[in-house]
Amino acid sequence: MPFTATGPAEVKCLVDIITPLIVGATQDPTDKRKQIFSECVHITMDNLFSGDEVLRYLGEGGWKGTMTCRLDRLPKSVQKKYFNFIKAAPVNARSKVARFQKPIVAVKHVKQPDSDEPNSDTEKKANNYTLCHVSFQSTGGTNISTVNALSSVELYVRDRSKGRGQQKRTWGIEMNEARETYLKNYSAVDKIDQMLLGWDLSYKTWKWWHAPTRHAKAIAMSMAYSLYLHCAEGTVDPEWKVTPLSGPKFRQKMSLQMVQYRSSDLRYPGDDKLRNTTQKNKRKRGSIEVGVIECEDHVKRISYSQYLDEKQPRGAKKARLCAGNMTLLKEHLNSMKRVHLASCQMCGKKTYMECQICKKHVCFKSGKNMTSLSCSIDFHDDLMYGLGFMDRVELFGVKKSQFKKANAAEVRKNKIHMKKWMRKYEKDMGDTD
């Protein structure tokens, strides 16, 4: 059945996008996203997305859903008179009492025929599912439709309170499982809207596309402040605990940093690729020491994030560092090939040998016999990361003409530093072999 209405069509599109992210689901070879859901998730929506078609599509796909139902999209298989469909009932003693009457519950168990033919919409075998429609009286007629979401529906009372001390008052409100499930999940949207009130970016313009852009920027700023609060309160790292700034002060300071920053400062990855940087004289550019850290001996060395980038390169590229993986080191050494003359990326001297996996020139050996293997091993050694010619130039901003080979003391200190990152990496990855 075609999805012609905007809301249901958007739900179908959303489900189709996230279906490959379920563990074990069929994924297109070009789709590199990680499968993060252990099962089909529960989706909560408002009445714009309601309808029998949406419920059927979610149910046959094995998804769970809860949504308020539009009065013109009530279940077609049941007559409208059996539900609360009056939009604005008068508030009087009768309507108030009606709120505490048991809700009307309609349940339908849909069992698919025993057939291996795929569903026309989901292109796979349809699942059995359970529909549950709950209709009750609130400030007006309220209808909530669910699929695979509820096991029972009962009327009960939730207490609500407001004020403090002698001014505190408490009252009860009618509640049922369908309403509570919807409110607890969909309230996240209300909380986001509340957060965005303090980050309103408004100005008049005829360019309609500025509205979604402003909204996206407001979300980014509110999320940035939320992350800042987590860090400043010490919940992420106790060493980061400080007195957090208020929202307006954070916004003012962040705005000042944004207008003063230039990509030519080269403080973030990718800044060196922007036109504002490439058009400026190299001498006037900032340092490219992105990510390096200063140790206790005031020497700058490789950071853990840089080590992670090298251990887990993007795409299908194989890692350069081979500590603990002799098979990978063997592949690198077997790929060595004689090509054109260029600088060794470890020692800086001229060599013809190139690692075909890394596509970098490295000396295969320093002498005539096989016991003189040097740069080809050091270049792929985790403990030597950050000491080579390429690392000093690209990561630390050292000029090629000023590169000097590390002495024994520097090598020893670097090994101690890298062993710390190697132990952290093994702990994070759970790789203790």
VEXDREN-2710 file (C-alpha; in Angstrom, 1 decimal):
% VEXDREN-2710
k/r/px/py/pz
1/MET/0.0/0.0/0.0
2/PRO/1.5/3.4/-1.0
3/PHE/2.4/5.9/1.7
4/THR/0.9/9.1/0.3
5/ALA/0.6/11.2/3.5
6/THR/3.7/13.1/4.7
7/GLY/3.9/11.7/8.2
8/PRO/3.6/8.0/7.4
9/ALA/5.9/8.4/4.4
10/GLU/8.6/9.9/6.7
11/VAL/8.2/7.0/9.1
12/LYS/8.7/4.5/6.3
13/CYS/11.8/6.4/5.1
14/LEU/13.2/6.5/8.6
15/VAL/12.7/2.8/9.2
16/ASP/14.3/1.9/5.9
17/ILE/17.4/4.0/6.8
18/ILE/17.9/2.4/10.2
19/THR/17.0/-1.2/9.4
20/PRO/20.5/-2.0/8.2
21/LEU/21.8/-0.9/11.6
22/ILE/20.3/-3.9/13.4
23/VAL/22.8/-6.6/14.2
24/GLY/22.4/-9.4/11.7
25/ALA/20.4/-7.3/9.1
26/THR/21.3/-7.4/5.5
27/GLN/23.5/-4.4/4.7
28/ASP/24.6/-3.0/1.3
29/PRO/28.3/-3.5/0.6
30/THR/28.7/0.3/0.2
31/ASP/27.1/0.9/3.6
32/LYS/29.9/1.3/6.1
33/ARG/27.7/2.2/9.1
34/LYS/28.1/0.1/12.2
35/GLN/25.2/-2.1/13.3
36/ILE/24.4/-0.7/16.7
37/PHE/20.9/-2.0/17.5
38/SER/20.6/-5.5/19.0
39/GLU/16.9/-5.6/18.0
40/CYS/14.2/-3.5/16.4
41/VAL/13.8/-0.5/18.5
42/HIS/10.7/1.2/20.0
43/ILE/9.6/4.4/18.1
44/THR/7.4/7.1/19.7
45/MET/5.6/9.6/17.5
46/ASP/2.9/12.2/17.6
47/ASN/-0.3/12.1/15.6
48/LEU/1.2/13.5/12.4
49/PHE/2.7/10.0/11.8
50/SER/-0.2/7.9/12.8
51/GLY/-2.4/5.6/10.7
52/ASP/-3.2/2.0/10.0
53/GLU/-0.5/1.8/7.3
54/VAL/2.3/2.9/9.6
55/LEU/1.2/0.4/12.3
56/ARG/1.0/-2.4/9.7
57/TYR/4.4/-1.5/8.3
58/LEU/6.1/-1.4/11.7
59/GLY/4.4/-4.6/12.9
60/GLU/5.3/-6.7/9.9
61/GLY/8.9/-5.5/10.2
62/GLY/9.2/-6.5/13.8
63/TRP/9.3/-2.9/15.1
64/LYS/7.6/-1.5/18.2
65/GLY/5.7/1.8/18.2
66/THR/3.6/4.1/20.2
67/MET/1.8/7.2/18.8
68/THR/-1.1/9.5/19.4
69/CYS/-3.8/8.9/16.8
70/ARG/-5.4/11.6/14.7
71/LEU/-9.2/11.7/15.0
72/ASP/-9.5/11.1/11.2
73/ARG/-7.1/8.1/11.3
74/LEU/-8.8/6.0/13.9
75/PRO/-8.7/2.2/13.3
76/LYS/-10.8/1.6/10.1
77/SER/-12.0/-1.8/11.3
78/VAL/-13.8/-0.4/14.3
79/GLN/-16.7/2.1/14.2
80/LYS/-15.7/5.6/15.3
81/LYS/-18.6/5.8/17.9
82/TYR/-16.8/3.3/20.1
83/PHE/-13.9/5.7/20.7
84/ASN/-13.5/9.1/22.4
85/PHE/-13.4/11.3/19.3
86/ILE/-14.8/14.6/20.5
87/LYS/-11.9/17.1/20.1
88/ALA/-12.8/19.7/22.8
89/ALA/-15.2/18.3/25.3
90/PRO/-16.6/21.0/27.8
91/VAL/-14.8/21.0/31.1
92/ASN/-17.5/20.3/33.7
93/ALA/-18.1/17.8/36.5
94/ARG/-19.2/15.1/34.1
95/SER/-16.1/15.4/31.9
96/LYS/-13.8/15.4/35.0
97/VAL/-15.3/12.2/36.3
98/ALA/-15.0/10.6/32.8
99/ARG/-11.3/11.0/33.0
100/PHE/-11.2/8.4/35.8
101/GLN/-13.2/5.9/33.9
102/LYS/-11.4/2.8/32.6
103/PRO/-9.9/3.4/29.1
104/ILE/-11.4/1.7/26.0
105/VAL/-8.9/-0.9/24.8
106/ALA/-9.1/-2.5/21.4
107/VAL/-6.6/-5.4/20.8
108/LYS/-5.9/-7.2/17.5
109/HIS/-3.4/-10.1/17.1
110/VAL/-2.3/-10.2/13.5
111/LYS/-1.0/-13.6/12.4
112/GLN/0.7/-13.9/9.0
113/PRO/-0.2/-16.8/6.7
114/ASP/2.4/-19.6/6.5
115/SER/4.2/-18.5/3.4
116/ASP/7.8/-17.7/2.5
117/GLU/6.8/-15.0/0.0
118/PRO/8.2/-11.5/1.1
119/ASN/6.0/-8.6/1.9
120/SER/5.7/-6.1/-0.9
121/ASP/6.7/-3.1/1.3
122/THR/9.4/-4.6/3.5
123/GLU/10.8/-7.0/0.9
124/LYS/11.1/-9.7/3.5
125/LYS/8.9/-12.2/5.3
126/ALA/6.3/-10.4/7.4
127/ASN/6.2/-10.9/11.2
128/ASN/3.2/-11.5/13.4
129/TYR/2.3/-8.5/15.5
130/THR/-0.1/-7.1/18.1
131/LEU/-2.1/-3.9/17.7
132/CYS/-3.4/-2.1/20.8
133/HIS/-5.5/1.0/20.5
134/VAL/-6.3/2.9/23.8
135/SER/-9.0/5.5/23.9
136/PHE/-9.7/7.6/27.0
137/GLN/-11.0/11.0/28.1
138/SER/-8.5/13.6/29.2
139/THR/-8.9/17.4/28.5
140/GLY/-10.4/16.1/25.3
141/GLY/-10.8/12.7/23.6
142/THR/-7.4/11.1/23.5
143/ASN/-6.4/8.1/21.4
144/ILE/-3.1/6.3/21.5
145/SER/-2.2/3.5/19.0
146/THR/0.6/1.0/19.7
147/VAL/2.1/-2.0/18.0
148/ASN/4.1/-4.7/19.9
149/ALA/4.4/-2.2/22.8
150/LEU/1.9/-3.1/25.5
151/SER/1.1/-6.3/27.4
152/SER/-1.6/-4.8/29.6
153/VAL/-3.6/-1.6/30.1
154/GLU/-5.1/-0.5/33.4
155/LEU/-6.4/2.7/34.9
156/TYR/-4.4/4.1/37.8
157/VAL/-3.5/7.4/39.4
158/ARG/-0.2/9.3/39.4
159/ASP/0.4/12.0/42.1
160/ARG/1.7/15.3/41.0
161/SER/3.0/18.1/43.3
162/LYS/4.0/21.8/43.0
163/GLY/5.4/24.3/45.3
164/ARG/7.4/24.0/48.5
165/GLY/6.7/24.1/52.3
166/GLN/3.3/25.3/53.2
167/GLN/2.6/26.3/49.6
168/LYS/3.1/22.8/48.3
169/ARG/0.0/21.2/46.9
170/THR/-0.5/17.6/45.6
171/TRP/-3.1/16.2/43.3
172/GLY/-3.8/13.1/41.3
173/ILE/-4.0/12.7/37.5
174/GLU/-5.4/9.8/35.6
175/MET/-2.9/7.5/34.0
176/ASN/-2.6/4.2/32.0
177/GLU/0.3/2.3/30.5
178/ALA/-0.3/3.6/27.0
179/ARG/-0.3/7.3/28.1
180/GLU/2.7/6.8/30.5
181/THR/4.8/5.1/27.8
182/TYR/4.1/7.9/25.3
183/LEU/4.8/10.7/27.8
184/LYS/8.0/9.2/29.1
185/ASN/9.4/8.7/25.6
186/TYR/8.1/11.7/23.8
187/SER/9.0/14.0/26.7
188/ALA/12.5/14.0/25.3
189/VAL/11.3/16.1/22.4
190/ASP/9.7/18.6/24.8
191/LYS/12.9/18.8/26.8
192/ILE/14.9/19.6/23.7
193/ASP/12.4/22.3/22.8
194/GLN/12.8/23.7/26.3
195/MET/16.6/23.7/26.0
196/LEU/16.4/25.6/22.6
197/LEU/14.4/28.4/24.1
198/GLY/17.6/29.9/25.6
199/TRP/19.5/29.5/22.2
200/ASP/17.0/31.1/20.0
201/LEU/18.7/32.4/16.8
202/SER/16.1/34.6/15.1
203/TYR/16.4/37.2/12.4
204/LYS/14.1/38.2/9.5
205/THR/15.0/37.0/6.1
206/TRP/13.3/35.9/2.8
207/LYS/15.6/33.0/2.5
208/TRP/13.5/30.1/3.8
209/TRP/16.5/27.7/4.2
210/HIS/17.9/29.9/6.9
211/ALA/15.2/28.6/9.3
212/PRO/16.4/24.9/9.4
213/THR/20.0/26.1/9.5
214/ARG/19.3/28.3/12.6
215/HIS/17.5/25.5/14.2
216/ALA/20.4/23.1/13.6
217/LYS/22.9/25.7/15.0
218/ALA/20.7/26.1/18.1
219/ILE/20.7/22.4/18.7
220/ALA/24.5/22.3/18.2
221/MET/25.0/25.1/20.8
222/SER/22.6/23.6/23.3
223/MET/24.3/20.2/23.0
224/ALA/27.7/21.8/23.3
225/TYR/26.6/23.4/26.6
226/SER/25.2/20.2/27.9
227/LEU/28.5/18.4/27.2
228/TYR/30.4/21.3/28.8
229/LEU/28.3/20.9/32.0
230/HIS/29.0/17.1/32.1
231/CYS/32.8/17.9/31.9
232/ALA/32.7/20.9/34.3
233/GLU/30.8/19.0/36.9
234/GLY/33.4/16.2/36.9
235/THR/31.2/13.4/35.8
236/VAL/33.5/12.6/32.8
237/ASP/36.8/13.1/34.5
238/PRO/37.2/14.4/38.1
239/GLU/40.3/16.4/37.1
240/TRP/38.1/18.5/34.8
241/LYS/35.8/19.7/37.7
242/VAL/35.4/23.5/37.7
243/THR/32.7/25.9/38.5
244/PRO/30.5/25.8/35.3
245/LEU/29.6/29.0/33.5
246/SER/25.9/30.0/33.2
247/GLY/24.2/29.5/29.8
248/PRO/24.5/33.2/28.7
249/LYS/28.1/33.5/29.8
250/PHE/29.0/30.2/28.0
251/ARG/27.3/31.5/24.8
252/GLN/29.1/34.8/25.0
253/LYS/32.5/33.2/25.5
254/MET/31.9/30.6/22.8
255/SER/30.7/33.4/20.3
256/LEU/33.9/35.4/21.0
257/GLN/36.1/32.4/20.4
258/MET/34.2/31.6/17.1
259/VAL/34.6/35.1/15.7
260/GLN/38.3/35.3/16.7
261/TYR/39.3/31.9/15.4
262/ARG/40.9/31.5/12.0
263/SER/41.5/28.2/10.2
264/SER/45.1/29.4/9.6
265/ASP/45.7/28.9/13.4
266/LEU/45.8/25.1/12.6
267/ARG/44.4/23.9/15.9
268/TYR/41.9/21.4/14.5
269/PRO/42.1/18.5/12.0
270/GLY/41.3/19.7/8.4
271/ASP/42.3/23.3/9.0
272/ASP/45.3/22.9/6.8
273/LYS/43.1/22.0/3.8
274/LEU/40.9/25.1/3.9
275/ARG/41.4/27.9/1.4
276/ASN/42.0/30.5/4.1
277/THR/45.0/28.5/5.2
278/THR/46.4/27.4/1.8
279/GLN/46.3/31.0/0.5
280/LYS/48.4/32.3/3.4
281/ASN/52.2/32.3/3.5
282/LYS/53.4/29.2/5.5
283/ARG/55.4/31.4/7.8
284/LYS/52.2/33.2/8.9
285/ARG/50.3/30.0/9.6
286/GLY/49.9/28.6/13.0
287/SER/51.5/25.4/14.3
288/ILE/50.2/22.1/13.0
289/GLU/50.7/20.3/16.4
290/VAL/47.2/19.1/16.4
291/GLY/46.7/16.5/19.1
292/VAL/50.2/16.3/20.5
293/ILE/50.6/16.6/24.2
294/GLU/53.2/18.0/26.5
295/CYS/54.6/15.5/29.0
296/GLU/56.0/16.2/32.5
297/ASP/59.5/16.7/31.1
298/HIS/58.1/19.5/28.9
299/VAL/58.7/17.5/25.7
300/LYS/55.8/17.2/23.2
301/ARG/54.9/13.6/22.3
302/ILE/52.1/11.6/20.6
303/SER/48.6/11.8/22.1
304/TYR/46.4/8.8/22.6
305/SER/43.9/10.1/19.9
306/GLN/46.8/10.2/17.4
307/TYR/47.8/6.7/18.4
308/LEU/44.2/5.5/17.9
309/ASP/44.1/7.1/14.4
310/GLU/47.2/5.1/13.4
311/LYS/46.0/1.9/15.0
312/GLN/42.5/2.1/13.5
313/PRO/42.8/3.9/10.2
314/ARG/39.6/4.8/8.3
315/GLY/38.2/2.7/5.5
316/ALA/39.8/-0.6/4.5
317/LYS/43.3/0.7/5.0
318/LYS/45.6/-1.6/7.0
319/ALA/47.2/-0.3/10.2
320/ARG/50.8/0.9/10.0
321/LEU/51.7/0.0/13.6
322/CYS/52.2/-3.7/14.1
323/ALA/53.0/-4.3/17.8
324/GLY/51.6/-7.7/18.9
325/ASN/50.6/-8.6/15.3
326/MET/53.5/-10.4/13.6
327/THR/51.2/-11.5/10.7
328/LEU/50.6/-7.8/9.9
329/LEU/54.3/-7.0/10.2
330/LYS/55.1/-9.8/7.8
331/GLU/52.6/-8.4/5.3
332/HIS/54.3/-5.0/5.4
333/LEU/57.8/-6.5/5.0
334/ASN/56.7/-8.8/2.1
335/SER/55.2/-5.8/0.4
336/MET/58.5/-3.9/0.2
337/LYS/59.3/-3.1/-3.4
338/ARG/62.1/-1.2/-5.2
339/VAL/60.7/2.0/-6.9
340/HIS/61.9/5.5/-7.5
341/LEU/64.3/7.4/-5.2
342/ALA/62.8/9.3/-2.3
343/SER/63.4/10.2/1.4
344/CYS/63.0/7.4/4.0
345/GLN/60.0/8.3/6.2
346/MET/61.9/7.0/9.2
347/CYS/65.5/8.3/9.0
348/GLY/65.2/10.9/6.2
349/LYS/67.9/9.4/4.0
350/LYS/67.4/8.6/0.3
351/THR/66.1/5.1/-0.5
352/TYR/64.5/3.2/-3.4
353/MET/62.5/0.8/-1.2
354/GLU/58.8/1.5/-0.5
355/CYS/56.2/-0.3/1.6
356/GLN/53.3/-1.0/-0.8
357/ILE/50.8/-1.2/2.0
358/CYS/51.6/2.2/3.6
359/LYS/52.8/3.7/0.3
360/LYS/55.8/5.2/2.1
361/HIS/59.5/5.0/1.4
362/VAL/61.5/3.3/4.1
363/CYS/65.0/1.8/4.2
364/PHE/64.8/-2.0/4.2
365/LYS/68.1/-2.5/5.9
366/SER/71.2/-0.4/6.8
367/GLY/73.8/-2.9/5.8
368/LYS/74.4/-5.7/3.4
369/ASN/73.1/-8.6/5.5
370/MET/69.7/-9.4/6.9
371/THR/70.7/-8.7/10.5
372/SER/70.8/-4.9/9.6
373/LEU/67.0/-4.5/9.3
374/SER/66.4/-0.9/10.5
375/CYS/63.8/1.6/9.3
376/SER/61.5/-1.1/7.9
377/ILE/61.0/-2.4/11.4
378/ASP/61.1/0.9/13.3
379/PHE/58.6/2.6/11.0
380/HIS/56.0/-0.1/11.9
381/ASP/56.9/-0.3/15.6
382/ASP/54.5/1.3/18.1
383/LEU/57.3/2.2/20.5
384/MET/59.0/4.3/17.8
385/TYR/55.9/6.1/16.7
386/GLY/56.5/9.9/16.8
387/LEU/60.3/9.7/16.3
388/GLY/60.5/9.2/12.5
389/PHE/61.1/11.7/9.8
390/MET/57.4/11.7/8.6
391/ASP/56.0/11.9/12.1
392/ARG/58.2/14.8/13.1
393/VAL/57.3/16.8/10.0
394/GLU/53.5/16.0/9.7
395/LEU/52.6/15.7/13.4
396/PHE/55.0/18.1/15.1
397/GLY/55.6/20.7/12.4
398/VAL/59.4/20.2/12.2
399/LYS/60.9/21.5/9.0
400/LYS/62.5/18.8/6.9
401/SER/65.8/20.6/6.9
402/GLN/65.8/20.7/10.7
403/PHE/65.0/17.0/11.3
404/LYS/67.5/15.1/13.6
405/LYS/67.5/11.5/14.4
406/ALA/66.5/10.8/18.0
407/ASN/69.3/9.8/20.4
408/ALA/69.2/6.8/22.7
409/ALA/67.8/8.8/25.7
410/GLU/64.9/10.2/23.5
411/VAL/64.1/6.8/22.2
412/ARG/64.0/5.3/25.7
413/LYS/61.6/8.1/27.0
414/ASN/59.4/7.7/23.9
415/LYS/59.1/4.0/24.5
416/ILE/58.0/4.5/28.1
417/HIS/55.4/7.1/26.8
418/MET/54.1/4.8/24.1
419/LYS/53.9/1.7/26.4
420/LYS/51.4/3.8/28.4
421/TRP/49.2/4.3/25.3
422/MET/49.6/0.6/24.3
423/ARG/48.3/-0.6/27.7
424/LYS/45.4/1.9/27.5
425/TYR/44.6/0.7/24.0
426/GLU/44.6/-3.0/25.1
427/LYS/42.3/-2.1/28.0
428/ASP/39.9/-0.1/25.9
429/MET/39.7/-2.7/23.1
430/GLY/39.6/-5.7/25.5
431/ASP/42.5/-7.2/23.7
432/THR/44.7/-8.9/26.3
433/ASP/46.1/-11.6/24.1
END
